[in-house]
Amino acid sequence: MSLDFDKEESLAEECCSSEVSDRKSHHSDKVKKNLVTRLNRIEGQIRGIKGLIEKDTYCDDVITQISATQSALNSVAKLLLEGHMKSCVVERIQEGDLEVLDEVLLTVQKLMKK
């Protein structure tokens, strides 16, 4: 899977605030639009899967569509993780906050379970 960072604005320069109590991401409008577009497509895929089940579509065909949807959702997560690591994590390490490494490891473990 290509992360398309040559074609798109990098998430790296605008990911997350380092405020522990109220951390938020800070993506540009272009990056938000890209992520929302991907998620809208995924939402459509989910509706399509529901329709396939309602139409009693052959199970293997439904499973194939579910796999494609999971892959698309994983792509969104990978884009977010890459941007997070290149900006938020680097910034917090530079500020001396090494606890961010444990946070990233937990996040990666959650992604790998799927």
C-alpha positions as CSV (number, residue, x, y, z in Angstrom):
1,M,0.0,0.0,0.0
2,S,1.4,3.4,-1.0
3,L,0.7,6.2,1.5
4,D,0.7,8.8,-1.3
5,F,2.6,11.4,0.7
6,D,4.3,12.6,-2.5
7,K,0.9,13.5,-4.0
8,E,-0.8,14.8,-0.8
9,E,0.0,17.3,1.9
10,S,1.9,15.5,4.6
11,L,0.2,15.0,7.9
12,A,3.6,15.4,9.6
13,E,3.5,19.1,10.0
14,E,0.1,19.4,11.6
15,C,-0.9,16.4,13.6
16,C,-1.5,16.7,17.3
17,S,-1.2,19.3,20.1
18,S,1.1,18.3,22.9
19,E,-1.3,19.4,25.6
20,V,-1.9,16.3,27.6
21,S,-5.2,17.3,29.1
22,D,-6.9,18.4,25.9
23,R,-4.9,16.9,23.0
24,K,-6.4,17.3,19.6
25,S,-5.2,16.8,16.0
26,H,-4.5,19.8,13.9
27,H,-4.9,18.7,10.3
28,S,-5.1,21.1,7.4
29,D,-8.4,21.4,5.6
30,K,-6.8,19.5,2.7
31,V,-5.8,16.5,4.9
32,K,-9.2,16.5,6.6
33,K,-10.9,16.5,3.2
34,N,-8.8,13.6,2.1
35,L,-9.5,11.6,5.3
36,V,-13.3,12.4,5.2
37,T,-13.5,11.4,1.5
38,R,-11.9,8.1,2.3
39,L,-14.2,7.5,5.2
40,N,-17.2,8.4,3.1
41,R,-16.2,5.8,0.6
42,I,-15.8,3.3,3.4
43,E,-19.3,4.2,4.6
44,G,-20.6,3.5,1.2
45,Q,-18.9,0.2,1.1
46,I,-20.5,-0.7,4.4
47,R,-23.9,0.1,3.1
48,G,-23.1,-2.0,0.0
49,I,-22.2,-4.9,2.2
50,K,-25.5,-4.6,4.1
51,G,-27.3,-4.6,0.7
52,L,-25.5,-7.7,-0.4
53,I,-26.5,-9.5,2.8
54,E,-30.1,-8.3,2.4
55,K,-30.1,-9.7,-1.2
56,D,-28.7,-13.1,0.0
57,T,-25.5,-12.6,-2.1
58,Y,-23.1,-15.6,-2.1
59,C,-21.1,-15.5,1.2
60,D,-17.7,-15.5,-0.5
61,D,-18.6,-12.4,-2.4
62,V,-19.7,-10.6,0.7
63,I,-16.5,-11.6,2.5
64,T,-14.5,-10.3,-0.3
65,Q,-16.2,-6.9,0.0
66,I,-15.7,-6.9,3.8
67,S,-12.0,-7.6,3.2
68,A,-11.7,-4.6,0.8
69,T,-13.5,-2.4,3.4
70,Q,-11.1,-3.5,6.1
71,S,-8.2,-2.7,3.9
72,A,-9.5,0.8,3.2
73,L,-10.1,1.5,6.8
74,N,-6.5,0.3,7.6
75,S,-5.2,2.7,5.0
76,V,-6.9,5.6,6.9
77,A,-5.3,4.4,10.1
78,K,-1.9,4.1,8.5
79,L,-2.1,7.7,7.2
80,L,-3.1,9.0,10.6
81,L,-0.4,6.9,12.3
82,E,2.4,8.1,9.9
83,G,1.4,11.7,10.4
84,H,1.2,11.3,14.1
85,M,4.6,9.7,14.4
86,K,6.3,12.3,12.1
87,S,4.9,15.3,14.0
88,C,3.2,14.7,17.4
89,V,5.6,11.9,18.5
90,V,8.7,13.7,17.3
91,E,7.6,16.9,18.9
92,R,6.8,15.3,22.3
93,I,10.1,13.4,22.3
94,Q,12.0,16.7,21.6
95,E,10.1,18.2,24.6
96,G,11.5,15.3,26.7
97,D,8.2,13.4,26.9
98,L,9.3,9.8,26.4
99,E,5.9,8.4,27.6
100,V,4.7,9.1,24.1
101,L,6.7,6.0,23.0
102,D,4.5,3.7,25.2
103,E,1.4,5.4,23.8
104,V,2.6,4.7,20.2
105,L,3.5,1.1,21.0
106,L,0.0,0.5,22.4
107,T,-1.5,2.1,19.3
108,V,0.5,-0.1,17.0
109,Q,-0.5,-3.2,19.0
110,K,-4.1,-2.3,18.6
111,L,-3.7,-1.9,14.8
112,M,-1.8,-5.2,14.6
113,K,-4.6,-7.1,16.3
114,K,-6.9,-6.5,13.3
